Amino acid sequence: MKILVTGSAGFIGFHLAQKLLERGDEVVGIDNLNDYYDVNLKYARLERLGIDQEAVVDGGEMGVASSAYPGKYRFIAMDLADTAKMMTLFETEKFDAVCNLAAQAGVRYSLENPHAYVQSNVVGFANILEGCRHTGVKNLCFASSSSVYGLNKSQPFKTSDHTDHQVSMYAATKKSNEMMAHTYAHLYGIQATGLRFFTVYGPWGRPDMAPMLFADAILNDRPIKVFNHGKMSRDFTYIDDIVDGVIKVLDKPATPDANFDPMQPNPAISSAPYRIYNIGNNAPVALMEFIETMEKALGKEAQKNFMQMQPGDVESTYADTSALIEEFDYKPYTPLEKGVGEFVKWYKTFYGYN
């Protein structure tokens, strides 16, 4: 397949592009390379895929060809919110499938700069949908988030639950993506599958996420911030397990569900070719257990600064992944100790702590 992977210089996008290329797919990656976090990390990911930083800076609209995957991978520095360039991209490339992972990330930052989320996550996603519509792309997989469950306290989170009470602008934009995708599935037959990601971690992760923040603070003898006094849990999911699930979904696009009842509508299915799945480990880990696992892997105890819950945050996430298991035989296989160990090994090497 020829696949567009948006956000391909990002954490999940980089790993997905690499795995697709390894199995022989042709991939076009795009990313706007914004400075929400260290751009050097994004360029380092691209370098692993054979993309030269200087060539990206000087590159034109056709992008930069990979030296590691010649004829199979190109990277284009592009913003999803640039409507004209996005339409040209779709018309020129003729994709078989699209995986939209690009987004302005971060729950907390969305409280400070909501306009960035509207541009990237709403306007940008509208451009993706329009590109698919006008060039005949039927297979669309897109990133949603466990954040859409908001004030919902019923756990594990089920995709059949209604998600109408978001507590951050980030979550609200992700919920809007699901609604927009359903509209295009209904009107234009786009086979749209949304994946609600639950706390993803692993090598090459984002610096604003807990594993990177913890590792940096612990190794530099600074206290870590432990929110809600440690009374939190997350369905931590290792990156390889996440990518495995994304590829399974790309290989089996959504179809209409004959069990959809318009009198009692299940939000996860539809009479249109549309599906929503949770993708996570289905085994939440207490925050203090995660910290202890990190301490063991680093060989160093953390100084802990216990704090109140942050605005926009939730106490616990726990994914009901039964639908993904039943329909795709999805089975996360990485235990926490192994995943954290692989992350720490990468972190020490990348940041020069060996």
C-alpha positions in Angstrom: 0.0 0.0 0.0 0.9 3.6 -0.5 0.2 5.2 2.9 0.2 8.8 4.1 1.4 9.0 7.7 0.8 12.4 9.2 2.9 13.4 12.3 5.7 11.1 11.0 8.4 13.0 12.9 6.3 12.5 16.1 6.6 9.7 18.7 3.9 7.2 17.4 4.2 8.4 13.7 7.9 7.7 13.6 7.5 4.1 15.0 4.5 3.4 12.7 6.4 4.7 9.6 9.4 2.5 10.4 7.3 -0.6 10.9 5.3 -0.1 7.7 8.5 0.4 5.7 10.1 -2.7 7.2 7.2 -4.8 5.9 7.5 -3.2 2.4 4.8 -0.5 2.3 5.4 2.8 0.5 5.1 5.7 3.0 4.9 9.5 2.5 5.4 11.2 5.9 4.4 14.8 6.7 5.0 16.8 9.9 5.1 20.6 10.5 8.0 20.2 12.9 6.7 22.7 15.4 8.6 23.7 18.5 6.0 22.4 21.1 8.9 20.3 22.2 12.6 19.9 21.2 12.7 19.9 17.4 16.1 18.2 17.6 14.4 15.0 18.8 12.0 15.1 15.8 15.0 15.5 13.4 16.8 12.6 15.2 13.7 10.4 14.6 13.7 11.4 10.9 17.4 10.6 10.7 16.7 7.0 11.8 14.4 6.8 8.8 17.1 8.1 6.5 16.0 11.7 6.2 18.7 14.4 6.4 17.9 17.5 8.5 19.6 19.9 6.1 17.7 18.4 3.2 14.4 18.9 5.1 15.2 22.6 5.7 16.0 23.1 2.1 13.5 20.7 0.7 10.7 21.5 -1.7 7.1 20.4 -1.9 8.1 17.0 -3.3 9.9 16.3 0.0 13.1 14.5 0.9 13.8 10.9 -0.2 15.1 8.5 2.4 18.6 7.1 2.1 17.6 4.1 4.4 14.4 3.2 2.4 15.1 4.4 -1.2 12.0 4.5 -3.3 9.8 3.7 -0.3 9.9 6.7 2.0 9.7 10.4 1.5 9.3 13.1 4.1 7.6 16.5 3.5 7.6 19.4 6.0 4.0 20.5 5.8 1.3 21.8 8.1 -2.1 20.0 8.0 -3.8 23.4 8.4 -2.4 24.6 5.0 -5.5 23.7 2.9 -4.0 24.5 -0.5 -0.8 22.4 0.1 -2.8 19.5 1.6 -5.1 19.4 -1.4 -2.2 19.4 -3.8 -0.5 16.6 -1.8 -3.6 14.3 -2.1 -4.1 15.1 -5.8 -0.4 14.4 -6.6 0.2 11.3 -4.5 -2.9 9.2 -4.9 -2.8 7.4 -1.5 -4.3 4.0 -0.8 -4.7 4.7 2.9 -4.2 7.5 5.4 -3.2 7.3 9.0 -3.6 10.7 10.7 -1.5 10.9 13.8 -0.6 14.6 13.5 -2.1 16.8 16.2 -1.2 19.5 18.6 -0.6 17.3 21.6 -0.8 17.8 25.3 -3.7 18.2 27.7 -2.1 21.0 29.8 -0.9 23.1 27.0 -4.4 23.2 25.6 -5.4 25.4 28.6 -2.8 28.0 27.5 -3.1 28.0 23.7 -6.5 26.6 22.6 -6.2 28.2 19.1 -3.3 25.9 18.3 -5.5 22.9 18.9 -8.3 24.3 16.7 -5.9 24.9 13.8 -4.1 21.6 13.9 -6.7 19.2 15.3 -9.9 20.6 13.7 -8.9 22.6 10.6 -6.1 20.1 9.9 -8.3 17.1 10.2 -11.0 18.7 8.0 -8.3 19.0 5.3 -7.5 15.3 5.7 -11.2 14.4 5.3 -11.5 16.6 2.3 -8.4 15.2 0.7 -9.7 11.7 1.1 -13.1 12.7 -0.2 -11.9 14.4 -3.4 -9.2 11.8 -4.3 -11.1 8.6 -3.6 -9.2 7.5 -0.5 -11.5 5.2 1.4 -9.2 3.8 4.1 -8.7 6.3 6.9 -7.3 5.6 10.4 -7.0 8.5 12.8 -5.8 9.1 16.3 -8.4 9.9 19.0 -7.6 9.9 22.7 -8.6 8.4 26.1 -9.0 12.0 27.1 -12.5 12.1 25.4 -13.9 10.2 28.4 -13.6 13.3 30.5 -15.8 13.3 33.6 -16.8 9.7 33.0 -15.9 7.7 36.2 -17.2 4.3 35.0 -14.2 2.1 34.4 -13.0 0.4 32.4 -13.8 3.0 29.7 -16.0 1.4 27.1 -16.4 2.8 23.5 -20.2 2.3 24.0 -20.1 5.0 26.7 -21.2 8.4 25.7 -18.4 11.0 25.8 -20.0 14.4 26.1 -18.2 15.9 29.1 -14.6 16.7 28.1 -12.4 18.6 30.6 -9.7 20.0 28.2 -9.6 21.7 24.8 -7.4 18.9 23.6 -10.1 16.3 24.4 -12.8 18.4 22.9 -10.9 18.6 19.6 -10.3 14.8 19.6 -14.1 14.3 20.2 -14.7 16.6 17.3 -12.5 14.5 15.1 -14.7 11.4 15.8 -17.8 13.3 14.9 -16.3 14.8 11.7 -15.1 11.3 10.6 -18.5 9.8 11.1 -20.1 12.5 9.0 -17.7 11.8 6.1 -18.2 8.0 6.5 -21.9 8.6 6.3 -21.9 11.1 3.4 -19.0 9.8 1.3 -18.4 6.3 2.3 -14.9 6.9 3.7 -14.0 3.9 5.9 -13.0 5.7 9.0 -11.5 4.1 12.1 -10.7 6.1 15.2 -8.3 4.8 17.9 -8.5 6.2 21.4 -4.9 5.9 22.6 -4.2 5.2 26.2 -0.9 6.6 27.7 1.8 5.5 25.2 5.4 5.2 26.3 8.7 3.8 25.1 11.9 4.8 23.2 11.8 8.1 21.3 8.9 9.3 23.4 7.7 12.9 23.9 9.6 15.1 26.4 6.4 16.4 27.9 5.2 13.0 29.0 5.8 11.4 32.4 8.5 8.9 31.5 10.8 11.5 30.0 10.1 14.1 32.7 10.7 11.5 35.4 14.0 10.2 33.9 15.3 13.7 33.3 14.6 14.8 36.9 15.8 11.6 38.6 19.1 11.5 36.7 19.7 15.2 37.4 18.8 15.0 41.1 15.7 17.1 40.8 12.4 16.2 42.4 9.6 14.8 40.2 6.1 16.2 40.4 3.6 13.6 41.6 0.2 15.0 41.0 -2.9 14.1 43.0 -0.5 13.0 45.7 0.2 9.9 43.7 -3.4 8.7 43.7 -3.6 8.2 39.9 -3.4 5.3 37.5 -2.8 5.1 33.8 -3.3 2.3 31.2 0.4 2.6 30.2 0.9 0.9 26.8 4.2 0.2 25.2 4.8 1.8 21.7 5.4 -1.5 19.9 2.0 -2.8 21.1 0.3 0.4 19.9 1.9 0.3 16.5 0.9 -3.4 16.1 -2.7 -2.4 16.7 -2.6 0.6 14.3 -1.3 -1.7 11.5 -4.0 -4.3 12.1 -6.7 -1.5 11.8 -5.1 -0.1 8.6 -5.1 -3.6 7.1 -8.9 -4.1 7.8 -10.8 -0.8 7.1 -14.1 -0.2 8.9 -17.4 -1.5 7.4 -21.1 -0.7 8.3 -22.3 -2.7 11.3 -25.6 -4.5 10.8 -26.1 -4.4 14.6 -26.4 -0.6 14.7 -29.7 0.4 16.1 -30.7 4.0 15.4 -33.2 3.8 18.3 -30.5 2.9 20.8 -27.3 4.1 19.0 -23.9 2.7 20.1 -21.4 5.6 19.6 -18.7 3.1 18.6 -20.4 1.6 15.6 -22.6 2.9 12.7 -24.7 2.0 9.7 -21.8 3.9 7.9 -18.3 2.4 7.6 -17.1 3.9 10.9 -15.6 2.4 14.0 -14.1 3.6 17.3 -11.8 1.4 19.3 -9.9 1.8 22.6 -6.3 0.8 22.1 -4.4 0.3 25.4 -2.9 -2.3 27.7 -6.2 -3.2 29.4 -4.3 -3.2 32.7 -4.0 0.2 34.5 -0.8 0.8 36.6 -0.8 2.9 39.7 1.4 6.0 39.3 3.5 5.1 42.3 4.1 1.6 40.8 5.2 3.2 37.6 7.6 5.5 39.5 9.1 2.5 41.4 9.6 0.6 38.2 11.4 3.7 36.7 13.6 3.9 39.8 14.6 0.3 39.5 15.5 0.7 35.8 17.5 3.8 36.5 19.1 2.4 39.6 18.3 5.6 41.5 15.5 6.7 43.9 13.4 9.7 42.9 12.9 12.8 45.1 9.1 13.3 45.1 7.2 16.5 45.3 3.5 15.6 46.0 1.1 18.0 44.4 -2.7 18.6 43.8 -4.4 17.4 40.7 -3.9 19.6 37.7 -6.8 21.3 35.8 -7.8 19.3 32.8 -6.3 16.0 34.1 -8.2 12.8 35.1 -7.5 10.5 38.0 -7.5 7.2 36.2 -7.6 5.7 32.7 -8.5 2.1 32.0 -9.2 0.8 28.5 -11.8 -1.8 27.7 -10.2 -3.3 24.5 -12.5 -6.2 24.1 -13.7 -5.1 20.6 -10.1 -4.8 19.3 -9.2 -8.2 20.8 -12.3 -9.8 19.3 -12.1 -8.3 15.8 -8.3 -8.0 15.4 -6.8 -10.5 17.8 -5.1 -7.5 19.4 -2.9 -8.6 22.3 -0.4 -6.2 24.0 2.6 -8.3 24.9 5.1 -6.0 26.6 5.2 -6.1 30.5 5.8 -2.9 32.3 9.3 -3.8 33.5 10.5 -4.7 30.0 8.9 -1.6 28.4 10.4 0.8 31.0 13.7 -1.0 30.7 13.8 -0.5 27.0 12.8 3.2 27.4 15.6 3.8 30.0 18.2 2.1 27.8 17.3 4.3 24.9 17.1 7.5 27.1 20.5 7.0 28.6 22.0 6.4 25.2 20.3 9.2 23.4 21.0 11.8 26.1 24.5 10.6 26.9 24.1 9.1 30.4 26.0 5.8 29.7 
